[in-house]
Structure formats: structure tokens, C-alpha cells
Amino acid sequence: MKYRYAGFQSSGKQVRGEIDVAGGETEARSTLKSKGIWVKQLVAVAGAAPMATAGSAAPAPGSAAKKPRSRNTKAVPVSFFESLPSLTEFTAFIRQLSTMIGAGIPIVQSLGILSEQMDNKALARALGDMKIRIESGMSLTEATAIHPKIFDRVFLNLIAAGEASGTIDKVLLRLATHYEKSAAIARKVKSAMTYPTVMLVIITCVVILLLYIVVPKFAEMFASGGKQLPEATQMVMTLSQFVQDNILFIMGGIVAAGFGLRYIFTNEQTRKQIDPVLLKLPFLGKLIMKVSIARFSRTLSTMIEAGVPIIEALNITSKVSGNYAIESAVVKTREAITSGKTLAEPLMAAKVFPKMAVSMIAVGEQTGALAQMLVKIAEFYEDEVDGIIGGLSSIIEPLMMVFVGIIAAGILIPMYLPVFKMGEAFGGG
């Protein structure tokens, strides 16, 4: 049977062509793999006569050959009313699918069972759709690629490698471990940032409420007294009047600032300028760098272990680091490897990765244990992240409490100064 394929050679070069095999898709993938080609897409050529299998009837003379069913490969969007699965939900799904395939349950049946059990509607709908498409002749890789919002490039490429090597269940276990570690690091960073973020929101709300509601009450009381107010009190009252006159603009500005910050940190052009600066910040820069290197190392290790070519692995891994400076260094490294350099050389030249990490990568390349060395690097920096987050938590909490006290005192003390002066006057009298 004739197949049209697209994929990569071990050097990273993209290749396309056709292959004619006596068996089916599995034999085509196996043959291409023996030639050093990693298959990303494999499609039966329309009009090619399939080989008769044992127990199947040969087509009657003169009858028209049955055309293969057309397959729509257009990406399926996620509904506006459906939320994407969390990393925890996604990891649970991967582990369940790996267990079922390892137990000998066919992939179609496994997807059908899981689609009925998933609480996340978007994931359940995607699994149901994949089941139907695989039944109609698609490979798991092709069916997965139709849902890019659910399944990222790491998942897609590792599934393709697993299908090519016939080790889907093992690849799924690697993916589950990968996403579990990613979820753990994300939780730690989120927990470190949640407290100061919540406190800043509370402080902002308290300041606005004090200036908009509490200070005007004092202003009315002082106005009836007709006495000269202290300069600090007058400044707070002026600020309060500004807030009352422009409350809608202030609220709108806060919302706009939130969207602006989100745009700055998600837009590719602004990230090119901001991300290198973030790495140089005291304390926070070290945290960002260690988180990025841990993600890079674990993702690259997972892909190499699954058999993904190093060029394609670096292309995908560069997108998951979370920092443009590191992403740019990985992209340059990928380009350098195609010209014959090792992985460690361009990483060292980029001066973004710590020397220790690059040295360990160099040793891994020399000993042929690069994947294992990358795991050790990921584990080391994940432990470092734990230490930094623990230190941040112990510092941020008391600092935020002091900050809250200063803000509250800066508003309330000036408002009580006239009251204290009145008390002194009565005491003197």
C-alpha cells in the first residue's frame, strides 16, 4: 500500500515523500524509522489498492475500488463557555490513558471510556471527537493535532514519537511525569505570588475606601470648626477630593493597567525588551531564571527519551521556558547544532544559562547520557526554586504587613492631628 509521509531526519532536516509497503500504517512507520526518518504525518494515497488481509474477501472483478474516507484536519476550537483542563486534570487523564493502553484496552475504547468520565467538558468533547476520527482511519497523532488548544506541541510530538516506536503507554507515563513536575513548579510560583498580589489588591481597595468614604466625614467635621488645618491633613483632604471627583477614571485606570500589564507580559515584542531585564532583577531574577531552566531541562529530557530528534525537541522546548532571553538562546543553539556544533557550546556562548548547567550538559553529551543529565539539572533547579520561594515567603509577609501599616498611618494620622490639637487646647485651658 502506498503512503505519503512528512517528517524529520535525525539531523533535523524536513523530508517528504511516498513509500510503498506490503503491510499497513505500522509497517510504513517502522520502515521509515529504520531509514532514520521520524514521521509527523502519514496519509494513505487515494486510489492505492489495500492489501487483502487474512479472512477478508477480495474485491469482485470489475468492481470499483472503495475510496478512502476523506478526513477533515481543520483545528477544532474550544467553546467560549468551556474552560481548558487544568494541569492536574490533564495529568490524571494521561495516567489513566497510559494504564488502559498498558492493560491492552484498544485506544478507541480507552478514549471512549475516558470521554464519558472526564469532568472537564472541553477535554471530554475532544476525546470523544478523537475516538470518532481514529475509527474513521486517522492516527492518534493526527486526531490529537486537531485539538491544539487542549494538547500542546510537547504532547503532540511525544505521541507521534510513541506511535512511531510502538511505545505509546511508556511515552504517556513520561508525559504524565513531565506535566506533574510542571504543575508542581507552577503551584510553587503561584503560591509565592498570590500573597503579595492579594495584599496589593486589598491595600488599593482600603486606600480608595478611606479616601472616598472616611476622609470626607472628617472634612465635614473640620469645616464646621473653621480653624486652620495642619498641612499634612490638608494634603490628605485634597487627595480625597481628587478621588471623589475622579473615582470612575481611577477605577477605569486600574482595570486598564491590569490589561496593560497582561499585554506587556504576553506580547512577543514587549517580552523581547522586558524578559532580559527581569533576569537581572535582584532575587526575583534568580527565581525566574531557575524556573525557566528547570522547565527547559525537564521538557528537553522528556522529548529526547521519547526519541524526538534534537532539532525538533529544541524547537518545541524553546517555547516552554517562559522567558524570551532563554527562548532566544535555545533557538540560536538549535541553529548552531544544524551546522555541526554541540549543544553545550552555543548555550555557553549565550551567557544566559549558568555555567554549572552548561557543564553538566557537556558531560551528558560526552557520556551519551544527555537525557539523564538534563533530569538531574531539572531536579537541582526545582530544589533551588523551593528554597527561593521559601525565602521569599518569609520576607514578603512581614514586609507587606509593614507596608499596610505605613499606608494606613499615612492617611489616618493626618486626619487625627486636628483632633489631637483640639485636645491639647482644651487641656491647656
N, C-alpha and C positions, 0 to 999 in steps of 0.2 A: 504494500500500500504506500502511496506517495504522500509525504507531508511537507509543508512549507514551515521553516523554522526561523527564529530570530534569537540571538543570544550573544554571549561574550566568550572570547578565548581567554586562556589563563593570563595573557598579557594585558587584558582589559579591552582589546580591540573588538568593536562590534562587528558581528557577522550575520549574514542572512543567506538562505539558500533552500534547496529542496533535498529530500532524502527519500529513497525507495527501500522499504523493508518488507520482509515476508509477513512479519507479525503486526502487532498493533502499536499504539502510542508508547507503551512501556519499552518495547524493543527499540523504537526510534530514539527515545531519550537515552537509553543505555548505549546505543551505538554512537550517538553524538558525544556523550560523556567520554567514551573511550578515545575519541578523537580530540579531546581537550576543549570541548565546547560546552559551556554552561547555558542551558536552554531557558529563555524567558518566555517564549511563546511558541506553540506548536499547533498547527492547524492542518487538518486533512484537506488535501487538494480536491476541489469539487470535480466530480466526474471520475475519480480514481476508483477502480473496482476493488472492493474489500475482499480479502482472502476468506474463503469459507472455513468456518471452524467446525470442530467435531460435533456432529449431531445437528448441524444446520443444513437446510435444503439449498441446493444450488439454484440459481435463477433459471427460469424456464427459457428455452431458446426463443429468441426474438422478442423477449420481454424487455422493457426499458429498465435500465439500472436505476435504482432508487437514489435520488439526490440527497446529499446530507442536509439536515435541517439547518436553516440559516440561524445565526446566533447574533443577537444584539449585544455589543460590548460597550455600549454607552454607559458612562458612570451614573449610578443611581444616587440622587441627593437624599439627605436626611430631612424628614419633615420638620417644619418650623416648630411644631408642637411636641417634638420628640427630643429628648436630651441624649447626648452621646454617652456611652458607657464609661464609668469611672475606671481607673487603672485596676482597682480591686475587683470590680465586676468582670473586666476583660481578662484578668489573670485567672480568675475562677473558671471562666469559660474555657480558656486554653488548657488548663489542667484537666477539666472534665473531658474535653475532646481527645486529649492525649491518652487518658485512661481508657476511653471507649475504643479508640483505634487499636491501642495496645492489646485490648481484650479480644480483638478480632471482629468487632462490630463494623460493618461497612461504613464508609464515610457518609454516604447519602442517608443511611438510617441514623447515624450519630447526629448529623446536622438537624434532621427532623425532630429527634427527641429533644435536643438542646433548644431548638427554636420554640418549643412548647413550654420549656421550663424557665427560660430567661425572664427576669423581672423587667429588665430594660427593654422597652418597646422597639427602639431603633435597632439594637443588636438582634432581637428576636426576629424582626422583619427581614434583616439582612441574611440571617442564617436560613430562614425559610426560602428566600429568593435564591440563595446559593444552592440549596438542595434541588430546586427545580431546574436550575441551569446545568448542574452536574448530571442530572438524569437525562437532559437533552443532549449531552455529549461534551460539555465543557470540562476542562481540567479544574482542579481545586484552585490552582493559581489564577486562572482566567476568571473564575467566579468570584474570587476574592478581590481581584483588581477592579471589579465593577463597583465596589463599595469603598472608595478611598477615604471617605470621612470616618469610617469605622475602623478600617485596617490600614495602618501606616506602612511606609515603604520598608521598614525593618521587617515587619510581619510578612509582607508580600514576598520579599526576596528570600527570606528564610524558608517559607513554604515552597517556593519554586525550587530551592536547593534540595529540600526534603523530598519533593516529588521526583526530582531527577535521580536522587540516590536511593529512593525507596525507603527512607527513614523518617517518614512524617511524624511518627509518635515520638521519636527521640528529639527531633527538631522542635516539636511542640513543648517538650519538657524544658529545653534550653530557653525557648521564648518565655515560658512561664517564670523561670528563674530571673530572666532579664527584666521582665515587667515588674516582678515583685521587688527587685532591688531598686528599680527606677521609682516605684511607688513609695518605697521606704525613704529614699533621699528627698523626694518631693514633699512628703509629710513633714520631714525634719525642717526643711527650709520654710515650709508654710507655717509650721508652729513657731519658728523663730520670728517670722514677720507678722504674724497675726496680732500678737500683743501690742507692739508699738503702733500698728495700723489702727487697731480698735481704740487705743488710748488717744491717738491724734484726732480721730473722729469725735470721741467723747469731749475732748478739750475744745474743739471747734464749736460743737453744739452748746457747751456750757458757756463759752465766751459770748456767743451770739445771744443766748437767752439772758445772760446777765446784762449785756449792753442794751438789749431790746425791751426787757421787762423790768428788771430790778433797778438799774440805774435811773430810769425815768421817774420812779417813785421817790427816790432820794432827791432828784432835781426839783420835783414839785414841793417837797418839804423845805428845801433850801431857798426856793424862790419866795416862799411866804415869809422867810426870816429877813430878807432884804439886806443881808450882810455880805461883805467881800469874802469870796471863797478862796481857799488855797489854790495855788497854780496847778498842782497835781490833780486836784478834784475837778478843776475847770477843764483840764485836758481830757479826763475820762468822760465828762459830760459832753464835750464836743464830739468825741469819738462815738458816744452813744447816739447823739443826734444824727451823725452821719449814717450809722447803721439803720436807724429808724427811717431816714429819708431814702435809703438805697437798698433796703432789705431784699427786694426782688432781684436787683442787679447782683448783689453779693451772693445770693443762693445760686443764681444762674452762672456766676463766675466760678463757684466751687464745682458745680457739675461740669462746666466746660473744662476746668483744669483737670478733672478726673479723666475725661475723654481725651484731653490733650496728652496727658502722661501715658495713657494707654497707646495712643497713636505713636508717640515718640519711641516707646519700647517695643513696638511691633512692626513699625515701618523699616524696611531694609535700608533705606538711605540714611535715616537718622541713627539707626543702630551702628552703621559704619563709623559714625563720629563718636557715639556715646559709649559703646561697649569697650573700646580700648581704654577710655578714661576710667570706667568702672573698675577695671582690673588694677588700677593704680591707687584706688582709694584705700586708706588705712583700715585694716580689719575686714571691712566688707569686701574689698578687692580679693583678699585671700580666700574668703568663703566662696565667692563667685568662681574663682579660678579652680579651686579644688572640686567643687560640684561639677563643673564643666569637664574636667579631666576624668573624673570618676565615670561620668556618663559616656564620654568618648571611649575610654578603655574597655568598659564592660560591653558596650554595643559592638565595638570592633572585634572583641574576643568572641562574642556570640556568633557573629557572622562568619568569622574565619573558621571556627569549629564546625559550622554547618556546611562549609565548602563553598561559600560565596567568594568569587575572585577578589583579590585585594583591591583592585582598582574600583570595582563596583562597591565593595564594602566601604572604602574611604569616601566615595561619593555620597553614600547614604549617611554614614556616620558623621560627616561634617555638618549635617543639618540638625543633629540632635544634641550638640554640645551646649546650646543655649547662649553662646557668646560669639559675636561676629569675629572678634580677633582670633579666637581659637578656630572657628569655622574657616576663616581665610587661610590660616596656617595649614590646615588639613587639606584644603583644596590645592594649595601650592605643593604640598607633599605628594598628592596624587599625581600632579603633572610631572613632578621630578622623578617619580617611580617609573613612569612610562618611558623616560629617557635613560633608564638603567641604574638609577641611584637606589640606595637602601631606604627603608622607612625612617631610620633614626637621623640620617644626615640632614634632610630638609627640615625636620622637626627641630633640630638643634639650631639651624640657621634662622629659623623664625623667631627665636628668643621669646617665645610665649610659654612653652612647656618648661617645667622645672628640669634642671639637669639630671636629677635623680630618676625622674620618669623616663627621660630620653635614654639614659644609660641602661636602664632595665629593658627598654625596648630593643636596644642594640644587642644586649646579651641574649634576649629571646630570639632575635633574628639569627645570631651566630650559632645558637644551640638547636635551632629548629623547634623551639617551644614558645613561639611568639604568643599564641592564644593563652597559654597558661601564665605567661609573664604579665600579660595585659590584665588577667583576672587579679593577680597579686597587686598590680598598680591600683586597680579599681577598689579593692578591699582596703588598701592602705589609705587612700584618699577619702573613702567613705568613713573610716575611723577618724580621720583628721576633721572631717565635716562635723561629726558628732562632738568632738572636742571644742571646735569653734562655736557651734550653736549653744553648747552648754555654757561657755564663757560669755557669749552674747546675752543669754537669758539672765545670768547672774548680774550683769552690768546694766542692761536696759531697764529692768523692772524698777530698781531704786532711782535711776535717772529720770524715768518717766514720772514717778511719784513726786520727786523734787520739782520737776518742770510744771506739773499740775499745781503744786503749792505756790510756786512763783507767779503763775498766771492768775490764780485766784486772788492772791495777795495784792498783785499789781492793780487789780480792779477794785477790790473791796476796801483796802486800807485807805486809798484816797477818798473814798466815799464816807468813811467814818472820821476822817480828820476834822471836819467842821463840828461833828458831834463831840469829839474829844475837847476841842477848843471851847465849845459852849460849856462843857463840864468844868473846865479849868476856870472859866469866867465866873460861874456860879460858886465854885469853891473859894475863889479869891474874894467874892463878895461876902 
